[in-house]
Amino acid sequence: MALVVCLVASLGFMASCSDDNSGSGTPEITGVRITNPAFADSLFADSAPDSLIVIVGRHLDNALRVYINDQQVWFNPVFNTDHSIIVKIPSEDNGFILTAFDSSLKDEIRVETSHGTATYAFKVKAPYPSVSRLQARYPRKAGDVLNIYGVNLVDIKNVYFTDIEAAELDGTVWTEIGGTHVDAANLKTIVKDHHNVSGTTTYETISQLTVEIPNLPFEKGSLVVECVGGTAYFPFSMTLAAPTISTSRTDGGISTDMPVIGEVVSVYGTEFVQVEAIRYGDVTLTEADYTVAETEDQIDFVFNQKPSAGSAATLTVVTGGGEVSVPFFERSMLLTTFERDGSGNFIDAVNNGWGPDASYETTDGTAAPYTADGTFARINVPNEGQQWWGTMVFFRAPSNATTFPLPGFDLIPANAPADEVYLAMEVYDNHSAYNRGGYTGYLRYTVWPSGLDTGNTDNQWDNGFEWVDYDTQVGKWSYPVLADINNETHPGQWYRHVVPLSVFACYAGKTYADIVALGLENFRIQSINQGTIAGDIDVCFDNVRLYYKK
């Protein structure tokens, strides 16, 4: 009981039993604040779900029920005084409904006491909104319908255009968006898909709005959506804007920088409108060779032709509004492609030949792994049982060098940390047992700087695997086996698999300049299964290289 009294006192409240007005007078709510008494004068009229609030007023003692959004919420009567009630707004995960998704509910707090009822206008806000893209035909004119796509575009207060560009808003601190404002016309909600985000307790709303473009006194600026939960904006132009390739994505806006023949390449960005061509090196793709998503933020094409050596190492998207480029097929990033010369020797690296060795195969493109990209390495074990020394791909620098030739500082900055530089390769996982529950097989990666003894295991990484309980054969991985840069896997297709160099002891904590100074003499990729459960392994590797992403 002493603890309760102390808590009430610390909140600055007086117990209802000591109030002369207890049980008399019409109840009244005068405001809502947080529980910290230092902010007793800071009242607010809205809050987010799952917030702890104090309802303050007069004659609030002997409360029987408290409602928010017409939904009864629990409160502890011990903390109910003449002046206050402490309440936690329920979360949506616990079934609480926001008025943004049920217009029959009221934006109010209602307190029912033994001597009357008090109400107070109060808004429980939806999550912060964002706009992901705009879509309308070009050239745009007044009266055209503009589609607005985003998340949490609900409880909308206003939609307008401003002549301040989004880049300027990104780079400044503002409380209100300035500039010349022109309200949008005929706002309609087309999609309001409110749902739980898989695997979390969070809710979000996939949103699509339409407005009519008004008569604007400017050609470009920003489209602004003001919601109760916050303000979102997005670049807007009456004329066709230049395309962009997303730099904020972990994959750099392109699914792979060095595909194999037959691999699907995806490019991610904005304003992929009226795409005229895609160029990489000396290859030009026309409309029949690629697909632009309806959302105009993704382009897909099948990589059917390599650029010629010496041609530009970039991929360029060309639209009616301009063009944008991203690094692509930079051969100087390569360690090996597993290609052979006329004598059967590997061209750009030396196979150490340790057994059991991977096979080095070619295909005509008519059977898995669906590539005609010359030679690739393959680890194929139909029944990989317990072993501590499995099939491997084990190569060293060309015979005339003590280290693989590494990319220059124009491609990877000298000060780039090791966790931004990756050992990358294209892989084809033919639905191996990896990442299935129960199978404890993984890939062991080992690298050696120049002159380091190949018996040194300090530079070994077991795909983040460790035993939880060997006796019961339970293990765990910090990365999925064969993960891409988004920590995902894609069995049954070619894709880019990456391992950050920072996982190796010899490179951890170092810059790329340090890595170049140390060199890279050997690399090995080896299939290991320390557990007793057998599984099928069939994985192909090609275009082993370094990759940089800040």
ZAMARGU-4260 file (C-alpha; in steps of 0.2 Angstrom, whole numbers, plus 5000, padded with zeros to 4 digits):
<rodrens>
0) 5000/5000/5000 | 5015/5012/5004 | 5021/5009/4986 | 5004/5015/4979 | 5004/5030/4990
5) 5021/5035/4985 | 5017/5033/4966 | 5001/5044/4968 | 5011/5057/4977 | 5025/5057/4964
10) 5013/5060/4950 | 5007/5076/4960 | 4990/5070/4963 | 4979/5071/4979 | 4969/5056/4984
15) 4950/5058/4981 | 4947/5053/4999 | 4955/5069/5005 | 4946/5081/4993 | 4931/5091/5000
20) 4923/5090/4983 | 4924/5071/4982 | 4908/5063/4975 | 4900/5080/4971 | 4898/5092/4956
25) 4897/5088/4938 | 4912/5079/4931 | 4923/5089/4919 | 4938/5085/4908 | 4949/5100/4906
30) 4964/5092/4897 | 4976/5077/4894 | 4994/5076/4898 | 5008/5064/4901 | 5012/5056/4918
35) 5027/5066/4922 | 5022/5080/4934 | 5035/5092/4927 | 5024/5094/4912 | 5008/5096/4921
40) 5004/5112/4911 | 5008/5104/4894 | 4991/5098/4888 | 4988/5090/4871 | 4972/5084/4861
45) 4979/5069/4852 | 4991/5055/4854 | 4996/5038/4847 | 4990/5021/4852 | 4999/5012/4866
50) 5002/5029/4875 | 5000/5031/4894 | 4990/5047/4897 | 4983/5057/4912 | 4965/5063/4910
55) 4964/5079/4921 | 4949/5089/4926 | 4937/5092/4941 | 4925/5080/4950 | 4932/5064/4941
60) 4932/5054/4957 | 4922/5038/4958 | 4924/5034/4939 | 4915/5019/4934 | 4920/5018/4915
65) 4932/5026/4903 | 4929/5026/4884 | 4941/5032/4870 | 4934/5031/4853 | 4918/5024/4860
70) 4928/5009/4866 | 4930/5005/4885 | 4947/5005/4891 | 4954/4999/4908 | 4960/5010/4921
75) 4966/5007/4939 | 4954/5015/4951 | 4968/5016/4964 | 4975/5031/4954 | 4958/5039/4951
80) 4957/5056/4960 | 4945/5070/4959 | 4957/5078/4947 | 4964/5064/4937 | 4963/5047/4929
85) 4978/5037/4922 | 4974/5027/4907 | 4984/5018/4893 | 4977/5020/4876 | 4976/5002/4869
90) 4986/4997/4854 | 4979/4991/4838 | 4987/4975/4840 | 4975/4973/4856 | 4960/4976/4845
95) 4959/4995/4847 | 4950/5003/4832 | 4955/5021/4826 | 4942/5033/4819 | 4952/5034/4803
100) 4945/5016/4800 | 4928/5017/4807 | 4919/5034/4805 | 4905/5028/4816 | 4917/5030/4831
105) 4919/5047/4840 | 4936/5056/4842 | 4933/5059/4861 | 4937/5053/4878 | 4921/5049/4889
110) 4922/5047/4908 | 4907/5040/4917 | 4906/5043/4935 | 4894/5039/4949 | 4888/5057/4948
115) 4888/5061/4929 | 4897/5060/4913 | 4911/5070/4905 | 4917/5071/4887 | 4933/5078/4879
120) 4937/5080/4861 | 4953/5069/4858 | 4961/5061/4843 | 4970/5044/4843 | 4982/5046/4828
125) 4986/5034/4814 | 5005/5031/4811 | 5016/5044/4802 | 5012/5045/4783 | 5023/5044/4768
130) 5021/5046/4749 | 5031/5034/4739 | 5026/5039/4721 | 5015/5050/4710 | 5007/5044/4694
135) 4999/5053/4679 | 5002/5055/4661 | 5014/5067/4654 | 5013/5081/4649 | 5002/5086/4663
140) 4989/5099/4663 | 4975/5106/4675 | 4961/5094/4677 | 4971/5079/4675 | 4969/5065/4688
145) 4985/5062/4699 | 4987/5046/4708 | 4996/5047/4725 | 5003/5031/4732 | 5010/5029/4750
150) 5008/5022/4767 | 4996/5029/4781 | 4988/5042/4770 | 4973/5043/4782 | 4965/5056/4793
155) 4969/5069/4779 | 4968/5087/4783 | 4973/5094/4767 | 4982/5090/4750 | 4991/5104/4741
160) 5005/5109/4729 | 5019/5120/4734 | 5033/5128/4723 | 5046/5122/4736 | 5055/5107/4729
165) 5056/5091/4739 | 5075/5092/4739 | 5075/5108/4748 | 5062/5101/4761 | 5074/5087/4764
170) 5088/5098/4768 | 5080/5110/4780 | 5071/5110/4797 | 5053/5116/4795 | 5037/5116/4806
175) 5026/5122/4792 | 5029/5120/4773 | 5031/5137/4765 | 5030/5143/4747 | 5015/5146/4736
180) 5001/5134/4741 | 4988/5128/4729 | 4975/5116/4735 | 4972/5100/4726 | 4954/5097/4719
185) 4942/5082/4721 | 4952/5072/4733 | 4946/5053/4733 | 4953/5038/4743 | 4955/5023/4731
190) 4964/5011/4742 | 4964/5010/4761 | 4972/4993/4765 | 4974/4993/4784 | 4983/4978/4790
195) 4995/4971/4803 | 5014/4970/4797 | 5018/4952/4796 | 5029/4946/4810 | 5026/4962/4821
200) 5013/4971/4832 | 5013/4986/4820 | 4999/4991/4809 | 5000/5001/4793 | 4989/5007/4779
205) 4994/5004/4760 | 4986/5020/4753 | 4981/5026/4736 | 4973/5043/4733 | 4968/5053/4718
210) 4966/5072/4716 | 4964/5083/4701 | 4979/5094/4697 | 4973/5112/4699 | 4979/5127/4688
215) 4997/5130/4695 | 5007/5145/4693 | 5023/5135/4693 | 5030/5120/4683 | 5038/5110/4698
220) 5038/5109/4716 | 5031/5096/4729 | 5014/5088/4732 | 5010/5089/4751 | 4998/5077/4760
225) 4994/5084/4778 | 4987/5071/4789 | 4983/5071/4808 | 4998/5059/4810 | 5010/5070/4801
230) 5015/5078/4784 | 5021/5069/4769 | 5028/5076/4753 | 5035/5071/4736 | 5043/5079/4721
235) 5030/5085/4708 | 5033/5091/4690 | 5021/5096/4676 | 5033/5090/4663 | 5042/5073/4663
240) 5055/5072/4676 | 5071/5063/4675 | 5072/5045/4681 | 5081/5041/4697 | 5089/5024/4703
245) 5087/5022/4721 | 5102/5024/4731 | 5093/5022/4748 | 5091/5003/4745 | 5103/4991/4752
250) 5106/4983/4734 | 5110/5000/4727 | 5095/5001/4716 | 5099/4986/4705 | 5097/4967/4710
255) 5115/4963/4704 | 5130/4972/4697 | 5136/4957/4687 | 5123/4945/4681 | 5126/4929/4672
260) 5117/4925/4655 | 5099/4921/4658 | 5098/4930/4675 | 5083/4942/4678 | 5090/4959/4682
265) 5079/4972/4691 | 5082/4990/4692 | 5073/5000/4706 | 5069/5019/4706 | 5057/5032/4701
270) 5050/5041/4686 | 5052/5026/4674 | 5040/5034/4663 | 5040/5033/4644 | 5056/5022/4645
275) 5065/5023/4628 | 5080/5011/4631 | 5091/5003/4643 | 5110/5003/4639 | 5124/4994/4647
280) 5142/4995/4639 | 5139/4993/4621 | 5122/4984/4622 | 5106/4993/4620 | 5089/4986/4625
285) 5073/4992/4617 | 5055/4991/4622 | 5053/4973/4618 | 5068/4968/4629 | 5062/4974/4646
290) 5046/4976/4656 | 5042/4992/4666 | 5031/4989/4681 | 5014/4997/4682 | 5020/5007/4697
295) 5034/5014/4686 | 5047/5011/4699 | 5054/4995/4693 | 5061/4988/4677 | 5065/4970/4674
300) 5075/4962/4659 | 5084/4946/4656 | 5102/4947/4654 | 5105/4939/4637 | 5121/4948/4631
305) 5137/4953/4639 | 5144/4970/4636 | 5161/4970/4627 | 5177/4971/4637 | 5182/4990/4637
310) 5165/4997/4635 | 5157/5008/4648 | 5154/4999/4665 | 5137/5007/4668 | 5119/5003/4665
315) 5108/5018/4659 | 5090/5020/4659 | 5084/5032/4646 | 5067/5040/4647 | 5058/5055/4639
320) 5063/5065/4654 | 5081/5061/4654 | 5093/5047/4659 | 5101/5040/4675 | 5116/5028/4676
325) 5122/5015/4689 | 5139/5005/4689 | 5137/4989/4680 | 5148/4974/4674 | 5164/4982/4680
330) 5176/4968/4676 | 5190/4975/4687 | 5180/4970/4702 | 5181/4952/4697 | 5192/4939/4706
335) 5187/4924/4694 | 5174/4919/4681 | 5180/4901/4681 | 5183/4903/4662 | 5197/4892/4654
340) 5209/4894/4640 | 5211/4882/4625 | 5222/4871/4636 | 5209/4869/4649 | 5218/4881/4662
345) 5208/4894/4672 | 5211/4911/4664 | 5210/4923/4679 | 5214/4912/4694 | 5223/4896/4699
350) 5212/4881/4706 | 5221/4875/4721 | 5213/4858/4717 | 5211/4852/4735 | 5198/4838/4737
355) 5184/4835/4737 | 5184/4848/4723 | 5169/4856/4715 | 5165/4852/4697 | 5167/4866/4684
360) 5153/4864/4671 | 5145/4873/4656 | 5127/4871/4649 | 5119/4875/4633 | 5105/4885/4642
365) 5092/4872/4640 | 5093/4864/4658 | 5096/4870/4676 | 5105/4881/4680 | 5099/4889/4664
370) 5114/4899/4659 | 5125/4899/4644 | 5138/4910/4653 | 5153/4899/4650 | 5160/4889/4665
375) 5153/4890/4683 | 5158/4880/4699 | 5146/4868/4706 | 5145/4859/4723 | 5133/4845/4720
380) 5131/4832/4734 | 5114/4822/4733 | 5115/4816/4751 | 5127/4827/4761 | 5129/4818/4778
385) 5139/4822/4793 | 5157/4828/4788 | 5169/4841/4794 | 5178/4843/4777 | 5166/4845/4762
390) 5167/4849/4744 | 5175/4866/4740 | 5179/4880/4728 | 5197/4884/4732 | 5206/4897/4721
395) 5222/4908/4722 | 5228/4923/4713 | 5235/4921/4695 | 5252/4911/4695 | 5261/4927/4691
400) 5254/4937/4706 | 5254/4936/4725 | 5237/4943/4726 | 5222/4945/4716 | 5221/4962/4707
405) 5209/4972/4717 | 5198/4987/4711 | 5206/5004/4712 | 5201/5018/4724 | 5190/5026/4710
410) 5178/5011/4712 | 5180/5007/4731 | 5185/5022/4741 | 5201/5020/4751 | 5192/5025/4767
415) 5177/5013/4764 | 5176/5001/4780 | 5176/4983/4778 | 5158/4981/4782 | 5154/4991/4766
420) 5165/4979/4755 | 5158/4962/4750 | 5164/4946/4743 | 5151/4944/4730 | 5146/4931/4718
425) 5131/4925/4707 | 5123/4909/4714 | 5110/4896/4709 | 5103/4886/4723 | 5094/4872/4716
430) 5083/4870/4731 | 5096/4863/4742 | 5093/4858/4760 | 5100/4874/4767 | 5089/4885/4777
435) 5076/4871/4780 | 5072/4867/4798 | 5083/4853/4805 | 5097/4853/4793 | 5113/4860/4800
440) 5123/4861/4784 | 5131/4878/4780 | 5145/4886/4769 | 5162/4889/4777 | 5171/4904/4769
445) 5190/4907/4771 | 5201/4921/4764 | 5220/4923/4765 | 5229/4940/4763 | 5246/4938/4754
450) 5258/4927/4763 | 5246/4921/4776 | 5247/4902/4779 | 5232/4893/4772 | 5231/4883/4788
455) 5226/4898/4798 | 5208/4897/4803 | 5207/4915/4810 | 5200/4921/4794 | 5186/4908/4793
460) 5168/4912/4794 | 5155/4898/4796 | 5140/4908/4788 | 5136/4914/4806 | 5132/4896/4811
465) 5134/4891/4829 | 5127/4876/4840 | 5113/4880/4852 | 5113/4861/4858 | 5124/4849/4849
470) 5116/4834/4858 | 5099/4838/4851 | 5106/4844/4834 | 5100/4862/4836 | 5110/4876/4828
475) 5107/4894/4823 | 5113/4906/4810 | 5115/4925/4810 | 5113/4925/4791 | 5103/4913/4780
480) 5115/4902/4770 | 5118/4910/4753 | 5109/4927/4758 | 5109/4942/4747 | 5112/4960/4753
485) 5094/4961/4759 | 5097/4945/4770 | 5086/4935/4758 | 5088/4919/4748 | 5080/4915/4731
490) 5081/4896/4727 | 5078/4891/4709 | 5086/4906/4701 | 5102/4915/4698 | 5105/4930/4710
495) 5119/4940/4719 | 5125/4932/4736 | 5136/4943/4747 | 5147/4941/4762 | 5154/4957/4770
500) 5173/4957/4772 | 5172/4963/4790 | 5167/4945/4795 | 5185/4939/4792 | 5197/4943/4806
505) 5211/4949/4794 | 5200/4962/4787 | 5188/4967/4802 | 5190/4985/4807 | 5200/4990/4792
510) 5198/5001/4778 | 5198/4996/4760 | 5215/5004/4758 | 5221/4992/4772 | 5213/4978/4763
515) 5222/4982/4747 | 5239/4983/4757 | 5236/4966/4764 | 5230/4959/4748 | 5219/4944/4744
520) 5229/4928/4739 | 5216/4914/4741 | 5198/4911/4744 | 5188/4895/4748 | 5170/4891/4749
525) 5167/4874/4757 | 5151/4864/4761 | 5151/4859/4779 | 5138/4848/4789 | 5143/4845/4807
530) 5126/4838/4811 | 5120/4820/4809 | 5105/4825/4798 | 5109/4822/4779 | 5103/4834/4766
535) 5104/4837/4747 | 5116/4851/4741 | 5116/4858/4724 | 5123/4876/4722 | 5132/4884/4707
540) 5144/4899/4708 | 5150/4912/4695 | 5157/4929/4694 | 5166/4929/4711 | 5171/4947/4714
545) 5171/4962/4726 | 5156/4973/4728 | 5155/4990/4737 | 5139/4998/4744 | 5139/5012/4756
</rodrens>
